[in-house]
Amino acid sequence: MGLSLRAPRFRGPAYFRSKNLLPKNLVTMRCFIVKMDLCVFAAVMALVERERFLGFHSLIIINMASIMERADENLLPAVYKEVSEAFAAGPSDLGYLTFTRNFVQGLASPVAGVLAINYDRPMVLAIGILCWALSTAAVGASKYFFQAAFWRAINGFGLAIVIPALQSFIADSYSDSVRGAGFGFLNLVGTVGGIGGGAIATVMAGYTFWGMPGWRCAFLMMGGLSCLIGFLVYQFVIDPRRIASSHDTSKMSDRENLIDSKSSRSATIWAESWIAMKTVMKVPTFQFIVLQGLVGSVPWTAIVFITLWFELIGFDHNSSATLVGLFAAGCALGSFLGGVIADRMSHKYPHSGRIMCAQFSSFMGIPFSLFLIKAIPQEVSSYYTYATTLFLMGLTISWCATATNGPMFAEVVPAKHRTMIYAFDRAFEVSFSSFAAPIVGILAEKVYGYNPKTVDPILGSTREAYALSRGLLSMMVVPFGLCCMFYTPLYWTFKQDRENARVASLKETEML
């Protein structure tokens, strides 16, 4: 009954024929059009401001996640000496703990690519952060060495999911011209977390809290803080892919909209992932960057022993933490500086500027490694020489990832495959470089005569410090040189691969 009474009111033709709603002359029509344009412009600007706000607060939380990720990575190397005493483990055993985490991280990294193609990246990040948070706390609670090794493997799985997703998130958040600075800033704040995590763990290791060794408390504290960051990521971070498509008028939330749209085609998840894998693996630029990364990441894995080395020389916890912190500070500033310089170089030399920056940075690792390990006397009195050398070394050898690898990966594949290319890069590089830490320990023990039983817990051991330094040197100088050399083919492949990616992206846009 009610419907029959209302029907006459809503007769379309009668409503739209009303003469009062039509412009009576050309001037009125122009005013009408201008008003409509202003309304549209205001709506667009409101959307733009919303996107900027969402993108800004998302980047803040993402950088907080990077801080915690790097802090977590630096926990164990910072307390190698205490862990060695707690589990009666030598350098090769400690290297095995790092190997376990890195090897699992390398093998599991493609999982991040598969998940990011089909699911909301904040959800993927939150899952990975939860894995690393719980496993970090479990390492601190471990009673036996094999328990610590198991939880380090779980920690590697969490990092395998988080790191590629973080990198692709940053790549999608910045344009090509400033992407180096974007990666540099991510690495800068991440390194601040690494400095804080390593320094706090090293200092806490010298104390006991509520009857518990300080290094265990550091692991438990890091696990709790990481859980908090995971919650913030899941609750408040918006995927850049959703911001780009937020102009639709659906009342559904961004995350719900993405999940629903993906679930409707869940049958094609593995097909899409397989296509992305094949696309990434066929890119020559990706192949050569991975090749250099296989050897270029070895020194960075080997250098986890540097805290133990300083303590063996005779430096106390605070001095060792300060020296490692200075190196990390140099790396933080260097990664950002390298990204900015590479952005400028890419403007002037679009096809070769970033490659030149990477070769300079990797080459500088050779003279600095030789000077640090062979030229400086391994004595406590050399503190200021070590401090200056480590800071300058970090400032110059840390450019490759932010100046070259990260930005170039984003340019040689379509945007939807970015997480996959970062994931496979991590898979190859981390899996191979994971052998570096145990090799350093084996060289120190079997070749250069390191004996953990002769180490004084307070004063260290000059003989063992020398043995460990020889192992470090073996895993730094040659890999840095090979890394520099393997960047050379990019002068011929990068230009064509970037053009191919642009053409592929245009074709995908036209098909939408």
Contacts in CASP RR format, 6 or more apart in sequence:
PFRMAT RR
TARGET T0000
AUTHOR 0000-0000-0000
METHOD contacts of the structure
MODEL  1
MGLSLRAPRFRGPAYFRSKNLLPKNLVTMRCFIVKMDLCVFAAVMALVER
ERFLGFHSLIIINMASIMERADENLLPAVYKEVSEAFAAGPSDLGYLTFT
RNFVQGLASPVAGVLAINYDRPMVLAIGILCWALSTAAVGASKYFFQAAF
WRAINGFGLAIVIPALQSFIADSYSDSVRGAGFGFLNLVGTVGGIGGGAI
ATVMAGYTFWGMPGWRCAFLMMGGLSCLIGFLVYQFVIDPRRIASSHDTS
KMSDRENLIDSKSSRSATIWAESWIAMKTVMKVPTFQFIVLQGLVGSVPW
TAIVFITLWFELIGFDHNSSATLVGLFAAGCALGSFLGGVIADRMSHKYP
HSGRIMCAQFSSFMGIPFSLFLIKAIPQEVSSYYTYATTLFLMGLTISWC
ATATNGPMFAEVVPAKHRTMIYAFDRAFEVSFSSFAAPIVGILAEKVYGY
NPKTVDPILGSTREAYALSRGLLSMMVVPFGLCCMFYTPLYWTFKQDREN
ARVASLKETEML
23 29 0 8 1.000
23 31 0 8 1.000
23 32 0 8 1.000
47 246 0 8 1.000
47 247 0 8 1.000
50 246 0 8 1.000
51 243 0 8 1.000
51 246 0 8 1.000
54 238 0 8 1.000
54 243 0 8 1.000
54 246 0 8 1.000
55 173 0 8 1.000
55 238 0 8 1.000
55 240 0 8 1.000
55 243 0 8 1.000
57 236 0 8 1.000
58 173 0 8 1.000
58 236 0 8 1.000
58 237 0 8 1.000
58 238 0 8 1.000
58 240 0 8 1.000
59 173 0 8 1.000
61 229 0 8 1.000
61 232 0 8 1.000
61 233 0 8 1.000
61 236 0 8 1.000
61 237 0 8 1.000
62 125 0 8 1.000
62 166 0 8 1.000
62 169 0 8 1.000
62 170 0 8 1.000
62 186 0 8 1.000
62 233 0 8 1.000
62 237 0 8 1.000
63 185 0 8 1.000
63 186 0 8 1.000
63 189 0 8 1.000
63 190 0 8 1.000
64 229 0 8 1.000
64 232 0 8 1.000
65 125 0 8 1.000
65 129 0 8 1.000
65 162 0 8 1.000
65 166 0 8 1.000
65 229 0 8 1.000
65 230 0 8 1.000
65 233 0 8 1.000
66 166 0 8 1.000
66 186 0 8 1.000
66 187 0 8 1.000
66 189 0 8 1.000
66 190 0 8 1.000
67 189 0 8 1.000
67 190 0 8 1.000
67 192 0 8 1.000
67 193 0 8 1.000
67 194 0 8 1.000
68 129 0 8 1.000
68 193 0 8 1.000
68 222 0 8 1.000
68 225 0 8 1.000
68 226 0 8 1.000
68 229 0 8 1.000
69 129 0 8 1.000
69 132 0 8 1.000
69 159 0 8 1.000
69 162 0 8 1.000
69 163 0 8 1.000
69 166 0 8 1.000
69 190 0 8 1.000
70 190 0 8 1.000
70 191 0 8 1.000
70 192 0 8 1.000
70 193 0 8 1.000
70 194 0 8 1.000
70 197 0 8 1.000
71 190 0 8 1.000
71 193 0 8 1.000
71 194 0 8 1.000
71 196 0 8 1.000
71 197 0 8 1.000
71 198 0 8 1.000
71 222 0 8 1.000
72 132 0 8 1.000
72 136 0 8 1.000
72 155 0 8 1.000
72 159 0 8 1.000
72 222 0 8 1.000
72 223 0 8 1.000
72 226 0 8 1.000
73 159 0 8 1.000
73 194 0 8 1.000
74 193 0 8 1.000
74 194 0 8 1.000
74 195 0 8 1.000
74 196 0 8 1.000
74 197 0 8 1.000
74 198 0 8 1.000
74 201 0 8 1.000
74 328 0 8 1.000
75 136 0 8 1.000
75 197 0 8 1.000
75 198 0 8 1.000
75 201 0 8 1.000
75 218 0 8 1.000
75 219 0 8 1.000
75 222 0 8 1.000
76 83 0 8 1.000
76 97 0 8 1.000
76 98 0 8 1.000
76 139 0 8 1.000
76 152 0 8 1.000
76 304 0 8 1.000
77 98 0 8 1.000
77 198 0 8 1.000
77 304 0 8 1.000
77 305 0 8 1.000
77 306 0 8 1.000
77 307 0 8 1.000
77 308 0 8 1.000
78 197 0 8 1.000
78 198 0 8 1.000
78 199 0 8 1.000
78 201 0 8 1.000
78 202 0 8 1.000
78 205 0 8 1.000
78 307 0 8 1.000
78 321 0 8 1.000
78 324 0 8 1.000
79 201 0 8 1.000
79 202 0 8 1.000
79 205 0 8 1.000
79 215 0 8 1.000
79 218 0 8 1.000
80 94 0 8 1.000
80 304 0 8 1.000
80 305 0 8 1.000
80 307 0 8 1.000
80 308 0 8 1.000
81 205 0 8 1.000
81 307 0 8 1.000
81 308 0 8 1.000
81 311 0 8 1.000
81 457 0 8 1.000
82 205 0 8 1.000
82 206 0 8 1.000
82 213 0 8 1.000
82 214 0 8 1.000
82 215 0 8 1.000
83 89 0 8 1.000
83 94 0 8 1.000
83 97 0 8 1.000
83 148 0 8 1.000
83 215 0 8 1.000
84 90 0 8 1.000
84 91 0 8 1.000
84 93 0 8 1.000
84 94 0 8 1.000
84 308 0 8 1.000
84 452 0 8 1.000
85 457 0 8 1.000
86 213 0 8 1.000
86 215 0 8 1.000
87 93 0 8 1.000
87 144 0 8 1.000
87 145 0 8 1.000
87 148 0 8 1.000
89 145 0 8 1.000
89 452 0 8 1.000
90 441 0 8 1.000
90 445 0 8 1.000
90 452 0 8 1.000
91 305 0 8 1.000
91 308 0 8 1.000
91 440 0 8 1.000
91 441 0 8 1.000
91 444 0 8 1.000
91 445 0 8 1.000
91 450 0 8 1.000
91 452 0 8 1.000
91 468 0 8 1.000
92 438 0 8 1.000
92 441 0 8 1.000
92 442 0 8 1.000
92 445 0 8 1.000
93 145 0 8 1.000
94 305 0 8 1.000
94 308 0 8 1.000
94 437 0 8 1.000
94 441 0 8 1.000
95 304 0 8 1.000
95 437 0 8 1.000
95 438 0 8 1.000
95 440 0 8 1.000
95 441 0 8 1.000
96 149 0 8 1.000
96 437 0 8 1.000
96 438 0 8 1.000
97 148 0 8 1.000
97 149 0 8 1.000
97 152 0 8 1.000
98 152 0 8 1.000
98 301 0 8 1.000
98 304 0 8 1.000
98 434 0 8 1.000
98 437 0 8 1.000
98 438 0 8 1.000
99 434 0 8 1.000
99 435 0 8 1.000
99 437 0 8 1.000
99 438 0 8 1.000
100 149 0 8 1.000
100 152 0 8 1.000
100 153 0 8 1.000
101 152 0 8 1.000
101 153 0 8 1.000
101 155 0 8 1.000
101 156 0 8 1.000
101 159 0 8 1.000
101 434 0 8 1.000
102 156 0 8 1.000
102 301 0 8 1.000
102 430 0 8 1.000
102 431 0 8 1.000
102 433 0 8 1.000
102 434 0 8 1.000
102 437 0 8 1.000
103 430 0 8 1.000
103 431 0 8 1.000
103 434 0 8 1.000
104 153 0 8 1.000
104 154 0 8 1.000
104 156 0 8 1.000
104 157 0 8 1.000
104 160 0 8 1.000
105 156 0 8 1.000
105 157 0 8 1.000
105 158 0 8 1.000
105 159 0 8 1.000
105 160 0 8 1.000
105 163 0 8 1.000
105 426 0 8 1.000
105 430 0 8 1.000
105 434 0 8 1.000
106 160 0 8 1.000
106 426 0 8 1.000
106 427 0 8 1.000
106 428 0 8 1.000
106 429 0 8 1.000
106 430 0 8 1.000
106 431 0 8 1.000
106 434 0 8 1.000
107 160 0 8 1.000
107 427 0 8 1.000
107 431 0 8 1.000
108 156 0 8 1.000
108 157 0 8 1.000
108 158 0 8 1.000
108 160 0 8 1.000
108 161 0 8 1.000
109 160 0 8 1.000
109 163 0 8 1.000
109 164 0 8 1.000
109 423 0 8 1.000
109 424 0 8 1.000
109 426 0 8 1.000
109 427 0 8 1.000
109 430 0 8 1.000
110 277 0 8 1.000
110 420 0 8 1.000
110 423 0 8 1.000
110 424 0 8 1.000
110 427 0 8 1.000
111 160 0 8 1.000
111 161 0 8 1.000
111 423 0 8 1.000
112 124 0 8 1.000
112 160 0 8 1.000
112 161 0 8 1.000
112 162 0 8 1.000
112 163 0 8 1.000
112 164 0 8 1.000
112 165 0 8 1.000
112 419 0 8 1.000
112 422 0 8 1.000
112 423 0 8 1.000
112 426 0 8 1.000
113 164 0 8 1.000
113 165 0 8 1.000
113 273 0 8 1.000
113 276 0 8 1.000
113 419 0 8 1.000
113 420 0 8 1.000
113 422 0 8 1.000
113 423 0 8 1.000
114 269 0 8 1.000
114 270 0 8 1.000
114 273 0 8 1.000
114 420 0 8 1.000
115 124 0 8 1.000
115 127 0 8 1.000
115 161 0 8 1.000
115 165 0 8 1.000
116 124 0 8 1.000
116 164 0 8 1.000
116 165 0 8 1.000
116 168 0 8 1.000
116 419 0 8 1.000
116 420 0 8 1.000
116 423 0 8 1.000
117 269 0 8 1.000
117 272 0 8 1.000
117 273 0 8 1.000
117 276 0 8 1.000
117 416 0 8 1.000
117 417 0 8 1.000
117 419 0 8 1.000
117 420 0 8 1.000
118 262 0 8 1.000
118 266 0 8 1.000
118 269 0 8 1.000
118 272 0 8 1.000
118 273 0 8 1.000
119 258 0 8 1.000
119 259 0 8 1.000
119 262 0 8 1.000
120 239 0 8 1.000
120 242 0 8 1.000
120 255 0 8 1.000
120 258 0 8 1.000
120 259 0 8 1.000
121 165 0 8 1.000
121 168 0 8 1.000
121 169 0 8 1.000
121 237 0 8 1.000
121 239 0 8 1.000
121 241 0 8 1.000
121 419 0 8 1.000
122 233 0 8 1.000
122 234 0 8 1.000
122 237 0 8 1.000
122 238 0 8 1.000
122 239 0 8 1.000
122 255 0 8 1.000
123 234 0 8 1.000
123 255 0 8 1.000
124 161 0 8 1.000
124 165 0 8 1.000
125 161 0 8 1.000
125 162 0 8 1.000
125 165 0 8 1.000
125 166 0 8 1.000
125 169 0 8 1.000
125 230 0 8 1.000
125 233 0 8 1.000
125 234 0 8 1.000
125 237 0 8 1.000
126 230 0 8 1.000
126 231 0 8 1.000
126 233 0 8 1.000
126 234 0 8 1.000
127 158 0 8 1.000
127 161 0 8 1.000
128 157 0 8 1.000
128 158 0 8 1.000
128 159 0 8 1.000
128 161 0 8 1.000
128 162 0 8 1.000
129 158 0 8 1.000
129 162 0 8 1.000
129 226 0 8 1.000
129 227 0 8 1.000
129 229 0 8 1.000
129 230 0 8 1.000
129 233 0 8 1.000
130 227 0 8 1.000
130 230 0 8 1.000
131 154 0 8 1.000
131 155 0 8 1.000
131 156 0 8 1.000
131 157 0 8 1.000
131 158 0 8 1.000
131 161 0 8 1.000
132 155 0 8 1.000
132 156 0 8 1.000
132 158 0 8 1.000
132 159 0 8 1.000
132 162 0 8 1.000
132 226 0 8 1.000
133 222 0 8 1.000
133 223 0 8 1.000
133 224 0 8 1.000
133 226 0 8 1.000
133 227 0 8 1.000
133 230 0 8 1.000
134 154 0 8 1.000
134 223 0 8 1.000
134 227 0 8 1.000
135 151 0 8 1.000
135 152 0 8 1.000
135 154 0 8 1.000
135 155 0 8 1.000
135 156 0 8 1.000
135 158 0 8 1.000
136 151 0 8 1.000
136 155 0 8 1.000
136 219 0 8 1.000
136 222 0 8 1.000
136 223 0 8 1.000
136 226 0 8 1.000
137 219 0 8 1.000
137 220 0 8 1.000
137 222 0 8 1.000
137 223 0 8 1.000
137 224 0 8 1.000
138 147 0 8 1.000
138 151 0 8 1.000
138 154 0 8 1.000
139 148 0 8 1.000
139 151 0 8 1.000
139 152 0 8 1.000
139 155 0 8 1.000
139 219 0 8 1.000
140 148 0 8 1.000
140 215 0 8 1.000
140 216 0 8 1.000
140 219 0 8 1.000
140 220 0 8 1.000
141 216 0 8 1.000
141 219 0 8 1.000
141 220 0 8 1.000
142 148 0 8 1.000
142 151 0 8 1.000
160 423 0 8 1.000
160 426 0 8 1.000
160 430 0 8 1.000
163 422 0 8 1.000
163 426 0 8 1.000
164 419 0 8 1.000
164 420 0 8 1.000
164 422 0 8 1.000
164 423 0 8 1.000
164 425 0 8 1.000
164 426 0 8 1.000
165 419 0 8 1.000
166 186 0 8 1.000
167 183 0 8 1.000
167 406 0 8 1.000
167 409 0 8 1.000
167 418 0 8 1.000
167 419 0 8 1.000
167 422 0 8 1.000
168 418 0 8 1.000
168 419 0 8 1.000
168 422 0 8 1.000
169 239 0 8 1.000
169 240 0 8 1.000
170 179 0 8 1.000
170 182 0 8 1.000
170 183 0 8 1.000
170 186 0 8 1.000
171 179 0 8 1.000
171 183 0 8 1.000
171 406 0 8 1.000
171 407 0 8 1.000
171 409 0 8 1.000
171 410 0 8 1.000
171 418 0 8 1.000
171 422 0 8 1.000
172 240 0 8 1.000
172 241 0 8 1.000
172 415 0 8 1.000
172 418 0 8 1.000
173 182 0 8 1.000
173 240 0 8 1.000
174 180 0 8 1.000
174 181 0 8 1.000
174 182 0 8 1.000
176 407 0 8 1.000
176 410 0 8 1.000
176 411 0 8 1.000
177 343 0 8 1.000
177 346 0 8 1.000
177 347 0 8 1.000
178 343 0 8 1.000
179 343 0 8 1.000
179 406 0 8 1.000
179 407 0 8 1.000
179 410 0 8 1.000
180 338 0 8 1.000
180 339 0 8 1.000
180 340 0 8 1.000
180 342 0 8 1.000
180 343 0 8 1.000
180 402 0 8 1.000
180 403 0 8 1.000
180 406 0 8 1.000
180 407 0 8 1.000
181 336 0 8 1.000
181 339 0 8 1.000
181 340 0 8 1.000
181 343 0 8 1.000
182 339 0 8 1.000
182 402 0 8 1.000
183 335 0 8 1.000
183 339 0 8 1.000
183 401 0 8 1.000
183 402 0 8 1.000
183 406 0 8 1.000
183 407 0 8 1.000
184 335 0 8 1.000
184 336 0 8 1.000
184 338 0 8 1.000
184 339 0 8 1.000
184 340 0 8 1.000
184 402 0 8 1.000
185 336 0 8 1.000
186 402 0 8 1.000
187 331 0 8 1.000
187 332 0 8 1.000
187 335 0 8 1.000
187 336 0 8 1.000
187 398 0 8 1.000
187 401 0 8 1.000
187 402 0 8 1.000
188 332 0 8 1.000
188 333 0 8 1.000
188 335 0 8 1.000
188 336 0 8 1.000
189 332 0 8 1.000
190 332 0 8 1.000
191 328 0 8 1.000
191 329 0 8 1.000
191 330 0 8 1.000
191 331 0 8 1.000
191 332 0 8 1.000
191 335 0 8 1.000
192 332 0 8 1.000
194 328 0 8 1.000
195 325 0 8 1.000
195 328 0 8 1.000
195 329 0 8 1.000
195 332 0 8 1.000
196 325 0 8 1.000
197 218 0 8 1.000
197 222 0 8 1.000
198 321 0 8 1.000
198 324 0 8 1.000
198 325 0 8 1.000
199 321 0 8 1.000
199 322 0 8 1.000
199 324 0 8 1.000
199 325 0 8 1.000
200 218 0 8 1.000
201 215 0 8 1.000
201 218 0 8 1.000
201 219 0 8 1.000
202 307 0 8 1.000
202 317 0 8 1.000
202 318 0 8 1.000
202 320 0 8 1.000
202 321 0 8 1.000
202 324 0 8 1.000
203 317 0 8 1.000
203 318 0 8 1.000
203 321 0 8 1.000
204 214 0 8 1.000
204 215 0 8 1.000
204 217 0 8 1.000
204 218 0 8 1.000
205 213 0 8 1.000
205 214 0 8 1.000
205 215 0 8 1.000
205 218 0 8 1.000
205 317 0 8 1.000
206 214 0 8 1.000
206 317 0 8 1.000
207 214 0 8 1.000
208 214 0 8 1.000
209 217 0 8 1.000
238 254 0 8 1.000
239 254 0 8 1.000
239 258 0 8 1.000
241 258 0 8 1.000
242 254 0 8 1.000
242 255 0 8 1.000
242 257 0 8 1.000
242 258 0 8 1.000
243 254 0 8 1.000
246 254 0 8 1.000
248 257 0 8 1.000
250 257 0 8 1.000
252 260 0 8 1.000
273 420 0 8 1.000
276 416 0 8 1.000
276 417 0 8 1.000
276 420 0 8 1.000
277 420 0 8 1.000
277 424 0 8 1.000
279 413 0 8 1.000
279 414 0 8 1.000
279 417 0 8 1.000
279 420 0 8 1.000
280 286 0 8 1.000
280 413 0 8 1.000
280 417 0 8 1.000
280 420 0 8 1.000
280 421 0 8 1.000
280 424 0 8 1.000
281 287 0 8 1.000
281 424 0 8 1.000
283 412 0 8 1.000
283 413 0 8 1.000
283 421 0 8 1.000
283 497 0 8 1.000
283 500 0 8 1.000
284 489 0 8 1.000
284 493 0 8 1.000
284 496 0 8 1.000
284 497 0 8 1.000
285 408 0 8 1.000
285 412 0 8 1.000
285 490 0 8 1.000
285 493 0 8 1.000
285 494 0 8 1.000
285 497 0 8 1.000
285 498 0 8 1.000
286 409 0 8 1.000
286 412 0 8 1.000
286 413 0 8 1.000
286 421 0 8 1.000
286 424 0 8 1.000
286 425 0 8 1.000
286 497 0 8 1.000
288 486 0 8 1.000
288 487 0 8 1.000
288 489 0 8 1.000
288 490 0 8 1.000
288 493 0 8 1.000
289 404 0 8 1.000
289 405 0 8 1.000
289 408 0 8 1.000
289 409 0 8 1.000
289 425 0 8 1.000
289 487 0 8 1.000
289 490 0 8 1.000
290 424 0 8 1.000
290 425 0 8 1.000
290 428 0 8 1.000
290 429 0 8 1.000
291 486 0 8 1.000
292 358 0 8 1.000
292 362 0 8 1.000
292 482 0 8 1.000
292 483 0 8 1.000
292 486 0 8 1.000
292 487 0 8 1.000
293 405 0 8 1.000
293 425 0 8 1.000
293 428 0 8 1.000
293 429 0 8 1.000
293 432 0 8 1.000
293 433 0 8 1.000
293 483 0 8 1.000
293 486 0 8 1.000
294 428 0 8 1.000
294 429 0 8 1.000
294 432 0 8 1.000
294 433 0 8 1.000
295 432 0 8 1.000
295 479 0 8 1.000
295 482 0 8 1.000
295 483 0 8 1.000
295 486 0 8 1.000
296 362 0 8 1.000
296 400 0 8 1.000
296 429 0 8 1.000
296 433 0 8 1.000
296 479 0 8 1.000
296 480 0 8 1.000
296 482 0 8 1.000
296 483 0 8 1.000
297 429 0 8 1.000
297 430 0 8 1.000
297 432 0 8 1.000
297 433 0 8 1.000
297 436 0 8 1.000
298 432 0 8 1.000
298 433 0 8 1.000
298 436 0 8 1.000
298 475 0 8 1.000
298 476 0 8 1.000
298 479 0 8 1.000
299 365 0 8 1.000
299 369 0 8 1.000
299 436 0 8 1.000
299 475 0 8 1.000
299 476 0 8 1.000
299 479 0 8 1.000
299 480 0 8 1.000
300 433 0 8 1.000
301 433 0 8 1.000
301 434 0 8 1.000
301 436 0 8 1.000
301 437 0 8 1.000
302 436 0 8 1.000
302 437 0 8 1.000
302 439 0 8 1.000
302 440 0 8 1.000
302 471 0 8 1.000
302 472 0 8 1.000
302 475 0 8 1.000
302 476 0 8 1.000
303 472 0 8 1.000
303 476 0 8 1.000
304 437 0 8 1.000
305 437 0 8 1.000
305 440 0 8 1.000
305 441 0 8 1.000
305 468 0 8 1.000
305 472 0 8 1.000
306 323 0 8 1.000
306 324 0 8 1.000
306 327 0 8 1.000
306 472 0 8 1.000
307 320 0 8 1.000
307 321 0 8 1.000
307 324 0 8 1.000
308 468 0 8 1.000
309 465 0 8 1.000
309 468 0 8 1.000
309 469 0 8 1.000
309 472 0 8 1.000
310 319 0 8 1.000
310 320 0 8 1.000
310 323 0 8 1.000
310 324 0 8 1.000
310 386 0 8 1.000
311 317 0 8 1.000
311 320 0 8 1.000
311 460 0 8 1.000
312 455 0 8 1.000
312 460 0 8 1.000
312 461 0 8 1.000
312 462 0 8 1.000
312 464 0 8 1.000
312 465 0 8 1.000
312 468 0 8 1.000
313 378 0 8 1.000
313 379 0 8 1.000
313 380 0 8 1.000
313 460 0 8 1.000
313 462 0 8 1.000
313 465 0 8 1.000
314 380 0 8 1.000
314 459 0 8 1.000
314 460 0 8 1.000
314 465 0 8 1.000
315 323 0 8 1.000
315 380 0 8 1.000
315 383 0 8 1.000
319 380 0 8 1.000
319 383 0 8 1.000
322 387 0 8 1.000
323 383 0 8 1.000
323 386 0 8 1.000
323 387 0 8 1.000
323 390 0 8 1.000
324 390 0 8 1.000
326 387 0 8 1.000
326 390 0 8 1.000
326 391 0 8 1.000
327 390 0 8 1.000
327 391 0 8 1.000
327 393 0 8 1.000
327 394 0 8 1.000
329 391 0 8 1.000
330 390 0 8 1.000
330 391 0 8 1.000
330 392 0 8 1.000
330 393 0 8 1.000
330 394 0 8 1.000
330 395 0 8 1.000
330 398 0 8 1.000
331 394 0 8 1.000
331 395 0 8 1.000
331 397 0 8 1.000
331 398 0 8 1.000
332 398 0 8 1.000
333 395 0 8 1.000
334 394 0 8 1.000
334 395 0 8 1.000
334 396 0 8 1.000
334 398 0 8 1.000
334 399 0 8 1.000
335 398 0 8 1.000
335 399 0 8 1.000
335 401 0 8 1.000
335 402 0 8 1.000
336 402 0 8 1.000
337 395 0 8 1.000
337 399 0 8 1.000
338 357 0 8 1.000
338 361 0 8 1.000
338 398 0 8 1.000
338 399 0 8 1.000
338 402 0 8 1.000
338 403 0 8 1.000
339 357 0 8 1.000
339 399 0 8 1.000
339 402 0 8 1.000
339 403 0 8 1.000
339 407 0 8 1.000
341 357 0 8 1.000
341 399 0 8 1.000
341 403 0 8 1.000
342 353 0 8 1.000
342 354 0 8 1.000
342 357 0 8 1.000
342 399 0 8 1.000
342 402 0 8 1.000
342 403 0 8 1.000
342 404 0 8 1.000
342 407 0 8 1.000
343 407 0 8 1.000
345 353 0 8 1.000
345 354 0 8 1.000
345 356 0 8 1.000
345 357 0 8 1.000
346 353 0 8 1.000
346 354 0 8 1.000
346 407 0 8 1.000
349 356 0 8 1.000
351 491 0 8 1.000
351 494 0 8 1.000
351 495 0 8 1.000
352 491 0 8 1.000
352 494 0 8 1.000
354 403 0 8 1.000
354 404 0 8 1.000
354 407 0 8 1.000
354 408 0 8 1.000
355 404 0 8 1.000
355 487 0 8 1.000
355 490 0 8 1.000
355 491 0 8 1.000
355 494 0 8 1.000
357 399 0 8 1.000
357 403 0 8 1.000
357 404 0 8 1.000
358 399 0 8 1.000
358 400 0 8 1.000
358 403 0 8 1.000
358 404 0 8 1.000
358 405 0 8 1.000
358 487 0 8 1.000
359 484 0 8 1.000
359 487 0 8 1.000
359 488 0 8 1.000
360 396 0 8 1.000
360 399 0 8 1.000
361 396 0 8 1.000
361 397 0 8 1.000
361 398 0 8 1.000
361 399 0 8 1.000
361 400 0 8 1.000
361 403 0 8 1.000
362 397 0 8 1.000
362 400 0 8 1.000
362 480 0 8 1.000
362 481 0 8 1.000
362 483 0 8 1.000
362 484 0 8 1.000
362 487 0 8 1.000
363 480 0 8 1.000
363 481 0 8 1.000
363 484 0 8 1.000
364 393 0 8 1.000
364 396 0 8 1.000
364 397 0 8 1.000
365 393 0 8 1.000
365 396 0 8 1.000
365 397 0 8 1.000
365 476 0 8 1.000
365 477 0 8 1.000
365 480 0 8 1.000
366 477 0 8 1.000
366 480 0 8 1.000
366 481 0 8 1.000
368 389 0 8 1.000
368 392 0 8 1.000
368 393 0 8 1.000
368 394 0 8 1.000
368 396 0 8 1.000
368 397 0 8 1.000
369 393 0 8 1.000
369 473 0 8 1.000
369 476 0 8 1.000
369 477 0 8 1.000
369 480 0 8 1.000
370 473 0 8 1.000
370 477 0 8 1.000
371 389 0 8 1.000
372 386 0 8 1.000
372 389 0 8 1.000
372 390 0 8 1.000
372 393 0 8 1.000
373 469 0 8 1.000
373 472 0 8 1.000
373 473 0 8 1.000
373 476 0 8 1.000
374 473 0 8 1.000
376 382 0 8 1.000
376 385 0 8 1.000
376 386 0 8 1.000
376 389 0 8 1.000
378 462 0 8 1.000
378 465 0 8 1.000
378 466 0 8 1.000
378 469 0 8 1.000
397 480 0 8 1.000
400 483 0 8 1.000
404 487 0 8 1.000
405 425 0 8 1.000
406 422 0 8 1.000
408 490 0 8 1.000
408 494 0 8 1.000
409 418 0 8 1.000
409 421 0 8 1.000
409 422 0 8 1.000
409 425 0 8 1.000
410 418 0 8 1.000
411 498 0 8 1.000
411 501 0 8 1.000
412 421 0 8 1.000
412 494 0 8 1.000
412 497 0 8 1.000
412 498 0 8 1.000
412 500 0 8 1.000
412 501 0 8 1.000
413 420 0 8 1.000
413 421 0 8 1.000
413 501 0 8 1.000
414 501 0 8 1.000
414 504 0 8 1.000
414 505 0 8 1.000
414 508 0 8 1.000
415 505 0 8 1.000
416 508 0 8 1.000
436 475 0 8 1.000
439 475 0 8 1.000
440 468 0 8 1.000
440 471 0 8 1.000
440 472 0 8 1.000
440 474 0 8 1.000
440 475 0 8 1.000
441 450 0 8 1.000
441 468 0 8 1.000
441 471 0 8 1.000
443 470 0 8 1.000
443 471 0 8 1.000
443 474 0 8 1.000
443 475 0 8 1.000
444 450 0 8 1.000
444 464 0 8 1.000
444 467 0 8 1.000
444 468 0 8 1.000
444 470 0 8 1.000
444 471 0 8 1.000
445 451 0 8 1.000
445 467 0 8 1.000
447 470 0 8 1.000
447 471 0 8 1.000
448 466 0 8 1.000
448 467 0 8 1.000
448 468 0 8 1.000
448 470 0 8 1.000
448 471 0 8 1.000
449 467 0 8 1.000
450 464 0 8 1.000
450 467 0 8 1.000
450 468 0 8 1.000
451 464 0 8 1.000
452 464 0 8 1.000
454 461 0 8 1.000
454 463 0 8 1.000
454 464 0 8 1.000
455 461 0 8 1.000
455 464 0 8 1.000
END
